[in-house]
Amino acid sequence: MEGGLVEANETPQFFSDDVAKSRISLFGKRYRLPMFVGAGWALYLTLGRGIELWSNIFLGVLVITTLAAPVLHFLGSTRFNAELSRLSP
């Protein structure tokens, strides 16, 4: 449509804009914790090892969140699937 190959009325729209935004928000909430854990490990491995006390605290928090993230992801799967089925046409 942007390239001028098809008209706007010839393209199917599977989701309305509100539903698409809600679905993106839902997936963002679902995968937010693993993304933050990955970013935390990247920060720790690049910058965090040089600080004496804070690096140990940061490492402890990263280990705890790394172990808790799959459990929380699994426990939230039924709510995620219910909200996703509510948003699917």
PDB file of N, CA, C and O in Angstrom:
ATOM      1  N   MET A   1       0.829  -1.176   0.000  1.00  0.00           N
ATOM      2  CA  MET A   1       0.000   0.000   0.000  1.00  0.00           C
ATOM      3  C   MET A   1       0.881   1.250   0.000  1.00  0.00           C
ATOM      4  O   MET A   1       0.580   2.214  -0.705  1.00  0.00           O
ATOM      5  N   GLU A   2       1.971   1.246   0.788  1.00  0.00           N
ATOM      6  CA  GLU A   2       2.830   2.420   0.815  1.00  0.00           C
ATOM      7  C   GLU A   2       3.574   2.601  -0.498  1.00  0.00           C
ATOM      8  O   GLU A   2       3.861   3.731  -0.894  1.00  0.00           O
ATOM      9  N   GLY A   3       3.889   1.504  -1.178  1.00  0.00           N
ATOM     10  CA  GLY A   3       4.626   1.587  -2.432  1.00  0.00           C
ATOM     11  C   GLY A   3       3.737   1.887  -3.626  1.00  0.00           C
ATOM     12  O   GLY A   3       4.248   2.062  -4.732  1.00  0.00           O
ATOM     13  N   GLY A   4       2.438   1.953  -3.442  1.00  0.00           N
ATOM     14  CA  GLY A   4       1.531   2.245  -4.536  1.00  0.00           C
ATOM     15  C   GLY A   4       1.165   1.031  -5.364  1.00  0.00           C
ATOM     16  O   GLY A   4       0.626   1.181  -6.460  1.00  0.00           O
ATOM     17  N   LEU A   5       1.441  -0.163  -4.876  1.00  0.00           N
ATOM     18  CA  LEU A   5       1.154  -1.368  -5.645  1.00  0.00           C
ATOM     19  C   LEU A   5      -0.307  -1.794  -5.530  1.00  0.00           C
ATOM     20  O   LEU A   5      -0.857  -2.361  -6.474  1.00  0.00           O
ATOM     21  N   VAL A   6      -0.936  -1.533  -4.401  1.00  0.00           N
ATOM     22  CA  VAL A   6      -2.345  -1.878  -4.204  1.00  0.00           C
ATOM     23  C   VAL A   6      -3.071  -0.692  -3.592  1.00  0.00           C
ATOM     24  O   VAL A   6      -2.463   0.199  -2.998  1.00  0.00           O
ATOM     25  N   GLU A   7      -4.372  -0.706  -3.752  1.00  0.00           N
ATOM     26  CA  GLU A   7      -5.203   0.343  -3.163  1.00  0.00           C
ATOM     27  C   GLU A   7      -5.513   0.010  -1.711  1.00  0.00           C
ATOM     28  O   GLU A   7      -5.364  -1.133  -1.279  1.00  0.00           O
ATOM     29  N   ALA A   8      -5.941   1.009  -0.974  1.00  0.00           N
ATOM     30  CA  ALA A   8      -6.233   0.816   0.446  1.00  0.00           C
ATOM     31  C   ALA A   8      -7.426  -0.109   0.665  1.00  0.00           C
ATOM     32  O   ALA A   8      -7.457  -0.860   1.640  1.00  0.00           O
ATOM     33  N   ASN A   9      -8.399  -0.062  -0.227  1.00  0.00           N
ATOM     34  CA  ASN A   9      -9.574  -0.916  -0.054  1.00  0.00           C
ATOM     35  C   ASN A   9      -9.314  -2.359  -0.477  1.00  0.00           C
ATOM     36  O   ASN A   9     -10.149  -3.223  -0.208  1.00  0.00           O
ATOM     37  N   GLU A  10      -8.188  -2.653  -1.131  1.00  0.00           N
ATOM     38  CA  GLU A  10      -7.865  -4.012  -1.549  1.00  0.00           C
ATOM     39  C   GLU A  10      -7.077  -4.784  -0.489  1.00  0.00           C
ATOM     40  O   GLU A  10      -6.953  -6.006  -0.579  1.00  0.00           O
ATOM     41  N   THR A  11      -6.554  -4.097   0.494  1.00  0.00           N
ATOM     42  CA  THR A  11      -5.765  -4.774   1.525  1.00  0.00           C
ATOM     43  C   THR A  11      -6.665  -5.180   2.676  1.00  0.00           C
ATOM     44  O   THR A  11      -7.466  -4.372   3.147  1.00  0.00           O
ATOM     45  N   PRO A  12      -6.550  -6.409   3.135  1.00  0.00           N
ATOM     46  CA  PRO A  12      -7.365  -6.823   4.280  1.00  0.00           C
ATOM     47  C   PRO A  12      -6.778  -6.281   5.584  1.00  0.00           C
ATOM     48  O   PRO A  12      -5.561  -6.245   5.765  1.00  0.00           O
ATOM     49  N   GLN A  13      -7.647  -5.871   6.468  1.00  0.00           N
ATOM     50  CA  GLN A  13      -7.220  -5.442   7.797  1.00  0.00           C
ATOM     51  C   GLN A  13      -7.724  -6.476   8.780  1.00  0.00           C
ATOM     52  O   GLN A  13      -8.927  -6.613   9.000  1.00  0.00           O
ATOM     53  N   PHE A  14      -6.790  -7.201   9.366  1.00  0.00           N
ATOM     54  CA  PHE A  14      -7.146  -8.287  10.258  1.00  0.00           C
ATOM     55  C   PHE A  14      -7.573  -7.774  11.627  1.00  0.00           C
ATOM     56  O   PHE A  14      -8.491  -8.326  12.233  1.00  0.00           O
ATOM     57  N   PHE A  15      -6.926  -6.734  12.116  1.00  0.00           N
ATOM     58  CA  PHE A  15      -7.237  -6.167  13.420  1.00  0.00           C
ATOM     59  C   PHE A  15      -7.449  -4.670  13.272  1.00  0.00           C
ATOM     60  O   PHE A  15      -6.821  -4.016  12.440  1.00  0.00           O
ATOM     61  N   SER A  16      -8.337  -4.144  14.088  1.00  0.00           N
ATOM     62  CA  SER A  16      -8.471  -2.693  14.118  1.00  0.00           C
ATOM     63  C   SER A  16      -7.246  -2.116  14.827  1.00  0.00           C
ATOM     64  O   SER A  16      -6.470  -2.854  15.435  1.00  0.00           O
ATOM     65  N   ASP A  17      -7.079  -0.823  14.748  1.00  0.00           N
ATOM     66  CA  ASP A  17      -5.906  -0.198  15.356  1.00  0.00           C
ATOM     67  C   ASP A  17      -5.905  -0.354  16.869  1.00  0.00           C
ATOM     68  O   ASP A  17      -4.851  -0.563  17.469  1.00  0.00           O
ATOM     69  N   ASP A  18      -7.077  -0.254  17.494  1.00  0.00           N
ATOM     70  CA  ASP A  18      -7.147  -0.410  18.951  1.00  0.00           C
ATOM     71  C   ASP A  18      -6.786  -1.826  19.387  1.00  0.00           C
ATOM     72  O   ASP A  18      -6.083  -2.014  20.380  1.00  0.00           O
ATOM     73  N   VAL A  19      -7.264  -2.817  18.648  1.00  0.00           N
ATOM     74  CA  VAL A  19      -6.961  -4.205  18.986  1.00  0.00           C
ATOM     75  C   VAL A  19      -5.476  -4.486  18.763  1.00  0.00           C
ATOM     76  O   VAL A  19      -4.854  -5.188  19.561  1.00  0.00           O
ATOM     77  N   ALA A  20      -4.909  -3.952  17.699  1.00  0.00           N
ATOM     78  CA  ALA A  20      -3.483  -4.162  17.437  1.00  0.00           C
ATOM     79  C   ALA A  20      -2.630  -3.532  18.534  1.00  0.00           C
ATOM     80  O   ALA A  20      -1.649  -4.131  18.975  1.00  0.00           O
ATOM     81  N   LYS A  21      -2.991  -2.338  18.974  1.00  0.00           N
ATOM     82  CA  LYS A  21      -2.249  -1.685  20.061  1.00  0.00           C
ATOM     83  C   LYS A  21      -2.393  -2.466  21.360  1.00  0.00           C
ATOM     84  O   LYS A  21      -1.432  -2.584  22.120  1.00  0.00           O
ATOM     85  N   SER A  22      -3.567  -2.993  21.618  1.00  0.00           N
ATOM     86  CA  SER A  22      -3.780  -3.788  22.834  1.00  0.00           C
ATOM     87  C   SER A  22      -2.971  -5.078  22.799  1.00  0.00           C
ATOM     88  O   SER A  22      -2.419  -5.493  23.818  1.00  0.00           O
ATOM     89  N   ARG A  23      -2.899  -5.713  21.634  1.00  0.00           N
ATOM     90  CA  ARG A  23      -2.116  -6.939  21.510  1.00  0.00           C
ATOM     91  C   ARG A  23      -0.625  -6.672  21.679  1.00  0.00           C
ATOM     92  O   ARG A  23       0.072  -7.452  22.328  1.00  0.00           O
ATOM     93  N   ILE A  24      -0.132  -5.588  21.109  1.00  0.00           N
ATOM     94  CA  ILE A  24       1.282  -5.239  21.266  1.00  0.00           C
ATOM     95  C   ILE A  24       1.584  -4.940  22.723  1.00  0.00           C
ATOM     96  O   ILE A  24       2.630  -5.342  23.234  1.00  0.00           O
ATOM     97  N   SER A  25       0.686  -4.243  23.397  1.00  0.00           N
ATOM     98  CA  SER A  25       0.868  -3.951  24.819  1.00  0.00           C
ATOM     99  C   SER A  25       0.865  -5.236  25.636  1.00  0.00           C
ATOM    100  O   SER A  25       1.654  -5.376  26.571  1.00  0.00           O
ATOM    101  N   LEU A  26      -0.007  -6.168  25.300  1.00  0.00           N
ATOM    102  CA  LEU A  26      -0.077  -7.438  26.015  1.00  0.00           C
ATOM    103  C   LEU A  26       1.208  -8.238  25.845  1.00  0.00           C
ATOM    104  O   LEU A  26       1.722  -8.788  26.819  1.00  0.00           O
ATOM    105  N   PHE A  27       1.737  -8.312  24.624  1.00  0.00           N
ATOM    106  CA  PHE A  27       2.985  -9.025  24.405  1.00  0.00           C
ATOM    107  C   PHE A  27       4.153  -8.304  25.069  1.00  0.00           C
ATOM    108  O   PHE A  27       5.091  -8.950  25.537  1.00  0.00           O
ATOM    109  N   GLY A  28       4.109  -6.982  25.115  1.00  0.00           N
ATOM    110  CA  GLY A  28       5.146  -6.227  25.807  1.00  0.00           C
ATOM    111  C   GLY A  28       5.161  -6.517  27.291  1.00  0.00           C
ATOM    112  O   GLY A  28       6.230  -6.657  27.884  1.00  0.00           O
ATOM    113  N   LYS A  29       3.993  -6.608  27.899  1.00  0.00           N
ATOM    114  CA  LYS A  29       3.916  -6.954  29.317  1.00  0.00           C
ATOM    115  C   LYS A  29       4.385  -8.381  29.563  1.00  0.00           C
ATOM    116  O   LYS A  29       4.991  -8.668  30.595  1.00  0.00           O
ATOM    117  N   ARG A  30       4.110  -9.268  28.626  1.00  0.00           N
ATOM    118  CA  ARG A  30       4.464 -10.679  28.789  1.00  0.00           C
ATOM    119  C   ARG A  30       5.969 -10.882  28.781  1.00  0.00           C
ATOM    120  O   ARG A  30       6.492 -11.658  29.581  1.00  0.00           O
ATOM    121  N   TYR A  31       6.668 -10.202  27.895  1.00  0.00           N
ATOM    122  CA  TYR A  31       8.095 -10.443  27.719  1.00  0.00           C
ATOM    123  C   TYR A  31       8.967  -9.329  28.293  1.00  0.00           C
ATOM    124  O   TYR A  31      10.145  -9.240  27.950  1.00  0.00           O
ATOM    125  N   ARG A  32       8.421  -8.490  29.149  1.00  0.00           N
ATOM    126  CA  ARG A  32       9.171  -7.396  29.757  1.00  0.00           C
ATOM    127  C   ARG A  32      10.222  -7.914  30.727  1.00  0.00           C
ATOM    128  O   ARG A  32      11.365  -7.460  30.677  1.00  0.00           O
ATOM    129  N   LEU A  33       9.883  -8.835  31.596  1.00  0.00           N
ATOM    130  CA  LEU A  33      10.825  -9.333  32.599  1.00  0.00           C
ATOM    131  C   LEU A  33      12.024 -10.049  31.973  1.00  0.00           C
ATOM    132  O   LEU A  33      13.154  -9.767  32.373  1.00  0.00           O
ATOM    133  N   PRO A  34      11.840 -10.958  31.013  1.00  0.00           N
ATOM    134  CA  PRO A  34      13.032 -11.571  30.401  1.00  0.00           C
ATOM    135  C   PRO A  34      13.920 -10.559  29.673  1.00  0.00           C
ATOM    136  O   PRO A  34      15.139 -10.724  29.638  1.00  0.00           O
ATOM    137  N   MET A  35      13.330  -9.528  29.099  1.00  0.00           N
ATOM    138  CA  MET A  35      14.139  -8.504  28.431  1.00  0.00           C
ATOM    139  C   MET A  35      14.962  -7.721  29.452  1.00  0.00           C
ATOM    140  O   MET A  35      16.136  -7.441  29.211  1.00  0.00           O
ATOM    141  N   PHE A  36      14.362  -7.365  30.584  1.00  0.00           N
ATOM    142  CA  PHE A  36      15.091  -6.637  31.620  1.00  0.00           C
ATOM    143  C   PHE A  36      16.179  -7.504  32.250  1.00  0.00           C
ATOM    144  O   PHE A  36      17.252  -7.002  32.584  1.00  0.00           O
ATOM    145  N   VAL A  37      15.916  -8.785  32.411  1.00  0.00           N
ATOM    146  CA  VAL A  37      16.933  -9.682  32.962  1.00  0.00           C
ATOM    147  C   VAL A  37      18.112  -9.780  31.997  1.00  0.00           C
ATOM    148  O   VAL A  37      19.265  -9.735  32.427  1.00  0.00           O
ATOM    149  N   GLY A  38      17.842  -9.910  30.721  1.00  0.00           N
ATOM    150  CA  GLY A  38      18.917  -9.954  29.725  1.00  0.00           C
ATOM    151  C   GLY A  38      19.711  -8.660  29.684  1.00  0.00           C
ATOM    152  O   GLY A  38      20.938  -8.678  29.582  1.00  0.00           O
ATOM    153  N   ALA A  39      19.010  -7.542  29.764  1.00  0.00           N
ATOM    154  CA  ALA A  39      19.706  -6.252  29.789  1.00  0.00           C
ATOM    155  C   ALA A  39      20.519  -6.096  31.070  1.00  0.00           C
ATOM    156  O   ALA A  39      21.606  -5.519  31.047  1.00  0.00           O
ATOM    157  N   GLY A  40      20.000  -6.606  32.189  1.00  0.00           N
ATOM    158  CA  GLY A  40      20.736  -6.555  33.445  1.00  0.00           C
ATOM    159  C   GLY A  40      22.016  -7.367  33.389  1.00  0.00           C
ATOM    160  O   GLY A  40      23.055  -6.931  33.884  1.00  0.00           O
ATOM    161  N   TRP A  41      21.946  -8.563  32.778  1.00  0.00           N
ATOM    162  CA  TRP A  41      23.159  -9.371  32.645  1.00  0.00           C
ATOM    163  C   TRP A  41      24.160  -8.692  31.728  1.00  0.00           C
ATOM    164  O   TRP A  41      25.362  -8.730  31.990  1.00  0.00           O
ATOM    165  N   ALA A  42      23.685  -8.072  30.658  1.00  0.00           N
ATOM    166  CA  ALA A  42      24.598  -7.359  29.756  1.00  0.00           C
ATOM    167  C   ALA A  42      25.273  -6.201  30.487  1.00  0.00           C
ATOM    168  O   ALA A  42      26.473  -5.981  30.322  1.00  0.00           O
ATOM    169  N   LEU A  43      24.514  -5.462  31.291  1.00  0.00           N
ATOM    170  CA  LEU A  43      25.107  -4.368  32.058  1.00  0.00           C
ATOM    171  C   LEU A  43      26.091  -4.876  33.100  1.00  0.00           C
ATOM    172  O   LEU A  43      27.149  -4.282  33.305  1.00  0.00           O
ATOM    173  N   TYR A  44      25.744  -5.960  33.749  1.00  0.00           N
ATOM    174  CA  TYR A  44      26.635  -6.507  34.771  1.00  0.00           C
ATOM    175  C   TYR A  44      27.949  -6.985  34.149  1.00  0.00           C
ATOM    176  O   TYR A  44      29.026  -6.721  34.685  1.00  0.00           O
ATOM    177  N   LEU A  45      27.856  -7.686  33.025  1.00  0.00           N
ATOM    178  CA  LEU A  45      29.066  -8.229  32.421  1.00  0.00           C
ATOM    179  C   LEU A  45      29.947  -7.153  31.799  1.00  0.00           C
ATOM    180  O   LEU A  45      31.159  -7.341  31.691  1.00  0.00           O
ATOM    181  N   THR A  46      29.364  -6.034  31.388  1.00  0.00           N
ATOM    182  CA  THR A  46      30.176  -4.989  30.770  1.00  0.00           C
ATOM    183  C   THR A  46      30.641  -3.943  31.772  1.00  0.00           C
ATOM    184  O   THR A  46      31.796  -3.519  31.723  1.00  0.00           O
ATOM    185  N   LEU A  47      29.764  -3.517  32.685  1.00  0.00           N
ATOM    186  CA  LEU A  47      30.094  -2.400  33.564  1.00  0.00           C
ATOM    187  C   LEU A  47      30.114  -2.745  35.043  1.00  0.00           C
ATOM    188  O   LEU A  47      30.840  -2.100  35.799  1.00  0.00           O
ATOM    189  N   GLY A  48      29.366  -3.714  35.479  1.00  0.00           N
ATOM    190  CA  GLY A  48      29.078  -3.887  36.890  1.00  0.00           C
ATOM    191  C   GLY A  48      30.087  -4.634  37.713  1.00  0.00           C
ATOM    192  O   GLY A  48      29.982  -4.630  38.940  1.00  0.00           O
ATOM    193  N   ARG A  49      31.064  -5.276  37.104  1.00  0.00           N
ATOM    194  CA  ARG A  49      31.970  -6.094  37.898  1.00  0.00           C
ATOM    195  C   ARG A  49      33.037  -5.282  38.627  1.00  0.00           C
ATOM    196  O   ARG A  49      33.683  -5.817  39.528  1.00  0.00           O
ATOM    197  N   GLY A  50      33.244  -4.042  38.285  1.00  0.00           N
ATOM    198  CA  GLY A  50      34.313  -3.275  38.877  1.00  0.00           C
ATOM    199  C   GLY A  50      33.966  -2.606  40.196  1.00  0.00           C
ATOM    200  O   GLY A  50      34.870  -2.187  40.919  1.00  0.00           O
ATOM    201  N   ILE A  51      32.703  -2.493  40.531  1.00  0.00           N
ATOM    202  CA  ILE A  51      32.290  -1.804  41.753  1.00  0.00           C
ATOM    203  C   ILE A  51      32.251  -2.835  42.882  1.00  0.00           C
ATOM    204  O   ILE A  51      31.667  -3.907  42.726  1.00  0.00           O
ATOM    205  N   GLU A  52      32.867  -2.512  44.008  1.00  0.00           N
ATOM    206  CA  GLU A  52      33.090  -3.520  45.049  1.00  0.00           C
ATOM    207  C   GLU A  52      31.800  -4.065  45.663  1.00  0.00           C
ATOM    208  O   GLU A  52      31.464  -5.225  45.425  1.00  0.00           O
ATOM    209  N   LEU A  53      31.082  -3.287  46.426  1.00  0.00           N
ATOM    210  CA  LEU A  53      29.898  -3.788  47.126  1.00  0.00           C
ATOM    211  C   LEU A  53      28.708  -3.925  46.181  1.00  0.00           C
ATOM    212  O   LEU A  53      27.969  -4.908  46.244  1.00  0.00           O
ATOM    213  N   TRP A  54      28.527  -2.957  45.323  1.00  0.00           N
ATOM    214  CA  TRP A  54      27.341  -2.952  44.474  1.00  0.00           C
ATOM    215  C   TRP A  54      27.349  -4.077  43.452  1.00  0.00           C
ATOM    216  O   TRP A  54      26.286  -4.557  43.058  1.00  0.00           O
ATOM    217  N   SER A  55      28.517  -4.503  43.020  1.00  0.00           N
ATOM    218  CA  SER A  55      28.545  -5.602  42.050  1.00  0.00           C
ATOM    219  C   SER A  55      28.045  -6.903  42.677  1.00  0.00           C
ATOM    220  O   SER A  55      27.383  -7.695  42.005  1.00  0.00           O
ATOM    221  N   ASN A  56      28.350  -7.131  43.948  1.00  0.00           N
ATOM    222  CA  ASN A  56      27.846  -8.338  44.610  1.00  0.00           C
ATOM    223  C   ASN A  56      26.338  -8.276  44.815  1.00  0.00           C
ATOM    224  O   ASN A  56      25.645  -9.276  44.632  1.00  0.00           O
ATOM    225  N   ILE A  57      25.836  -7.124  45.187  1.00  0.00           N
ATOM    226  CA  ILE A  57      24.391  -6.955  45.362  1.00  0.00           C
ATOM    227  C   ILE A  57      23.677  -7.105  44.020  1.00  0.00           C
ATOM    228  O   ILE A  57      22.652  -7.782  43.926  1.00  0.00           O
ATOM    229  N   PHE A  58      24.222  -6.473  42.991  1.00  0.00           N
ATOM    230  CA  PHE A  58      23.638  -6.544  41.654  1.00  0.00           C
ATOM    231  C   PHE A  58      23.652  -7.977  41.139  1.00  0.00           C
ATOM    232  O   PHE A  58      22.687  -8.418  40.514  1.00  0.00           O
ATOM    233  N   LEU A  59      24.742  -8.715  41.394  1.00  0.00           N
ATOM    234  CA  LEU A  59      24.814 -10.118  40.988  1.00  0.00           C
ATOM    235  C   LEU A  59      23.770 -10.955  41.714  1.00  0.00           C
ATOM    236  O   LEU A  59      23.134 -11.814  41.103  1.00  0.00           O
ATOM    237  N   GLY A  60      23.587 -10.715  43.007  1.00  0.00           N
ATOM    238  CA  GLY A  60      22.566 -11.448  43.760  1.00  0.00           C
ATOM    239  C   GLY A  60      21.168 -11.204  43.233  1.00  0.00           C
ATOM    240  O   GLY A  60      20.374 -12.135  43.096  1.00  0.00           O
ATOM    241  N   VAL A  61      20.870  -9.949  42.940  1.00  0.00           N
ATOM    242  CA  VAL A  61      19.554  -9.620  42.389  1.00  0.00           C
ATOM    243  C   VAL A  61      19.369 -10.251  41.013  1.00  0.00           C
ATOM    244  O   VAL A  61      18.285 -10.741  40.698  1.00  0.00           O
ATOM    245  N   LEU A  62      20.410 -10.242  40.198  1.00  0.00           N
ATOM    246  CA  LEU A  62      20.313 -10.857  38.869  1.00  0.00           C
ATOM    247  C   LEU A  62      20.099 -12.363  38.951  1.00  0.00           C
ATOM    248  O   LEU A  62      19.320 -12.920  38.177  1.00  0.00           O
ATOM    249  N   VAL A  63      20.764 -13.009  39.855  1.00  0.00           N
ATOM    250  CA  VAL A  63      20.593 -14.461  40.000  1.00  0.00           C
ATOM    251  C   VAL A  63      19.173 -14.786  40.454  1.00  0.00           C
ATOM    252  O   VAL A  63      18.542 -15.705  39.931  1.00  0.00           O
ATOM    253  N   ILE A  64      18.676 -14.027  41.429  1.00  0.00           N
ATOM    254  CA  ILE A  64      17.313 -14.265  41.920  1.00  0.00           C
ATOM    255  C   ILE A  64      16.285 -14.018  40.825  1.00  0.00           C
ATOM    256  O   ILE A  64      15.364 -14.817  40.652  1.00  0.00           O
ATOM    257  N   THR A  65      16.429 -12.920  40.081  1.00  0.00           N
ATOM    258  CA  THR A  65      15.458 -12.634  39.019  1.00  0.00           C
ATOM    259  C   THR A  65      15.592 -13.608  37.857  1.00  0.00           C
ATOM    260  O   THR A  65      14.603 -13.919  37.194  1.00  0.00           O
ATOM    261  N   THR A  66      16.805 -14.091  37.602  1.00  0.00           N
ATOM    262  CA  THR A  66      16.976 -15.086  36.538  1.00  0.00           C
ATOM    263  C   THR A  66      16.276 -16.391  36.905  1.00  0.00           C
ATOM    264  O   THR A  66      15.706 -17.056  36.039  1.00  0.00           O
ATOM    265  N   LEU A  67      16.318 -16.753  38.162  1.00  0.00           N
ATOM    266  CA  LEU A  67      15.632 -17.972  38.590  1.00  0.00           C
ATOM    267  C   LEU A  67      14.122 -17.774  38.702  1.00  0.00           C
ATOM    268  O   LEU A  67      13.360 -18.718  38.491  1.00  0.00           O
ATOM    269  N   ALA A  68      13.684 -16.565  39.031  1.00  0.00           N
ATOM    270  CA  ALA A  68      12.260 -16.305  39.215  1.00  0.00           C
ATOM    271  C   ALA A  68      11.538 -16.021  37.892  1.00  0.00           C
ATOM    272  O   ALA A  68      10.329 -16.230  37.798  1.00  0.00           O
ATOM    273  N   ALA A  69      12.255 -15.552  36.879  1.00  0.00           N
ATOM    274  CA  ALA A  69      11.609 -15.158  35.623  1.00  0.00           C
ATOM    275  C   ALA A  69      10.867 -16.317  34.943  1.00  0.00           C
ATOM    276  O   ALA A  69       9.723 -16.119  34.536  1.00  0.00           O
ATOM    277  N   PRO A  70      11.450 -17.511  34.798  1.00  0.00           N
ATOM    278  CA  PRO A  70      10.683 -18.591  34.158  1.00  0.00           C
ATOM    279  C   PRO A  70       9.459 -19.014  34.968  1.00  0.00           C
ATOM    280  O   PRO A  70       8.424 -19.370  34.403  1.00  0.00           O
ATOM    281  N   VAL A  71       9.584 -18.972  36.290  1.00  0.00           N
ATOM    282  CA  VAL A  71       8.446 -19.342  37.135  1.00  0.00           C
ATOM    283  C   VAL A  71       7.312 -18.339  36.955  1.00  0.00           C
ATOM    284  O   VAL A  71       6.157 -18.729  36.787  1.00  0.00           O
ATOM    285  N   LEU A  72       7.637 -17.058  36.989  1.00  0.00           N
ATOM    286  CA  LEU A  72       6.608 -16.031  36.795  1.00  0.00           C
ATOM    287  C   LEU A  72       6.037 -16.071  35.388  1.00  0.00           C
ATOM    288  O   LEU A  72       4.847 -15.821  35.196  1.00  0.00           O
ATOM    289  N   HIS A  73       6.869 -16.383  34.402  1.00  0.00           N
ATOM    290  CA  HIS A  73       6.392 -16.507  33.023  1.00  0.00           C
ATOM    291  C   HIS A  73       5.396 -17.659  32.903  1.00  0.00           C
ATOM    292  O   HIS A  73       4.369 -17.529  32.238  1.00  0.00           O
ATOM    293  N   PHE A  74       5.698 -18.775  33.543  1.00  0.00           N
ATOM    294  CA  PHE A  74       4.805 -19.935  33.517  1.00  0.00           C
ATOM    295  C   PHE A  74       3.507 -19.650  34.270  1.00  0.00           C
ATOM    296  O   PHE A  74       2.428 -20.019  33.807  1.00  0.00           O
ATOM    297  N   LEU A  75       3.606 -18.995  35.427  1.00  0.00           N
ATOM    298  CA  LEU A  75       2.407 -18.715  36.214  1.00  0.00           C
ATOM    299  C   LEU A  75       1.482 -17.707  35.531  1.00  0.00           C
ATOM    300  O   LEU A  75       0.272 -17.735  35.753  1.00  0.00           O
ATOM    301  N   GLY A  76       2.031 -16.825  34.712  1.00  0.00           N
ATOM    302  CA  GLY A  76       1.206 -15.841  34.027  1.00  0.00           C
ATOM    303  C   GLY A  76       0.678 -16.288  32.682  1.00  0.00           C
ATOM    304  O   GLY A  76       0.031 -15.509  31.981  1.00  0.00           O
ATOM    305  N   SER A  77       0.944 -17.540  32.305  1.00  0.00           N
ATOM    306  CA  SER A  77       0.547 -17.985  30.965  1.00  0.00           C
ATOM    307  C   SER A  77      -0.964 -18.100  30.804  1.00  0.00           C
ATOM    308  O   SER A  77      -1.481 -17.821  29.722  1.00  0.00           O
ATOM    309  N   THR A  78      -1.687 -18.503  31.846  1.00  0.00           N
ATOM    310  CA  THR A  78      -3.142 -18.628  31.691  1.00  0.00           C
ATOM    311  C   THR A  78      -3.799 -17.261  31.550  1.00  0.00           C
ATOM    312  O   THR A  78      -4.724 -17.098  30.754  1.00  0.00           O
ATOM    313  N   ARG A  79      -3.331 -16.277  32.316  1.00  0.00           N
ATOM    314  CA  ARG A  79      -3.876 -14.924  32.178  1.00  0.00           C
ATOM    315  C   ARG A  79      -3.561 -14.354  30.801  1.00  0.00           C
ATOM    316  O   ARG A  79      -4.408 -13.716  30.175  1.00  0.00           O
ATOM    317  N   PHE A  80      -2.327 -14.589  30.330  1.00  0.00           N
ATOM    318  CA  PHE A  80      -1.936 -14.112  29.009  1.00  0.00           C
ATOM    319  C   PHE A  80      -2.803 -14.741  27.924  1.00  0.00           C
ATOM    320  O   PHE A  80      -3.290 -14.039  27.038  1.00  0.00           O
ATOM    321  N   ASN A  81      -2.997 -16.046  27.986  1.00  0.00           N
ATOM    322  CA  ASN A  81      -3.812 -16.725  26.972  1.00  0.00           C
ATOM    323  C   ASN A  81      -5.264 -16.268  27.024  1.00  0.00           C
ATOM    324  O   ASN A  81      -5.912 -16.155  25.983  1.00  0.00           O
ATOM    325  N   ALA A  82      -5.782 -16.006  28.215  1.00  0.00           N
ATOM    326  CA  ALA A  82      -7.158 -15.530  28.336  1.00  0.00           C
ATOM    327  C   ALA A  82      -7.310 -14.136  27.740  1.00  0.00           C
ATOM    328  O   ALA A  82      -8.279 -13.870  27.028  1.00  0.00           O
ATOM    329  N   GLU A  83      -6.363 -13.242  28.022  1.00  0.00           N
ATOM    330  CA  GLU A  83      -6.447 -11.901  27.460  1.00  0.00           C
ATOM    331  C   GLU A  83      -6.196 -11.907  25.964  1.00  0.00           C
ATOM    332  O   GLU A  83      -6.791 -11.112  25.237  1.00  0.00           O
ATOM    333  N   LEU A  84      -5.320 -12.792  25.490  1.00  0.00           N
ATOM    334  CA  LEU A  84      -5.066 -12.877  24.063  1.00  0.00           C
ATOM    335  C   LEU A  84      -6.285 -13.421  23.321  1.00  0.00           C
ATOM    336  O   LEU A  84      -6.604 -12.952  22.228  1.00  0.00           O
ATOM    337  N   SER A  85      -6.956 -14.391  23.895  1.00  0.00           N
ATOM    338  CA  SER A  85      -8.180 -14.908  23.236  1.00  0.00           C
ATOM    339  C   SER A  85      -9.297 -13.885  23.270  1.00  0.00           C
ATOM    340  O   SER A  85     -10.141 -13.865  22.374  1.00  0.00           O
ATOM    341  N   ARG A  86      -9.320 -13.020  24.305  1.00  0.00           N
ATOM    342  CA  ARG A  86     -10.302 -11.950  24.342  1.00  0.00           C
ATOM    343  C   ARG A  86     -10.033 -10.915  23.263  1.00  0.00           C
ATOM    344  O   ARG A  86     -10.969 -10.316  22.735  1.00  0.00           O
ATOM    345  N   LEU A  87      -8.764 -10.695  22.929  1.00  0.00           N
ATOM    346  CA  LEU A  87      -8.399  -9.699  21.925  1.00  0.00           C
ATOM    347  C   LEU A  87      -8.385 -10.251  20.506  1.00  0.00           C
ATOM    348  O   LEU A  87      -8.290  -9.479  19.552  1.00  0.00           O
ATOM    349  N   SER A  88      -8.478 -11.565  20.346  1.00  0.00           N
ATOM    350  CA  SER A  88      -8.480 -12.154  19.014  1.00  0.00           C
ATOM    351  C   SER A  88      -9.892 -12.172  18.461  1.00  0.00           C
ATOM    352  O   SER A  88     -10.835 -12.536  19.164  1.00  0.00           O
ATOM    353  N   PRO A  89     -10.040 -11.782  17.216  1.00  0.00           N
ATOM    354  CA  PRO A  89     -11.386 -11.781  16.628  1.00  0.00           C
ATOM    355  C   PRO A  89     -11.897 -13.176  16.311  1.00  0.00           C
ATOM    356  O   PRO A  89     -13.013 -13.327  15.814  1.00  0.00           O
TER     357      PRO A  89
END
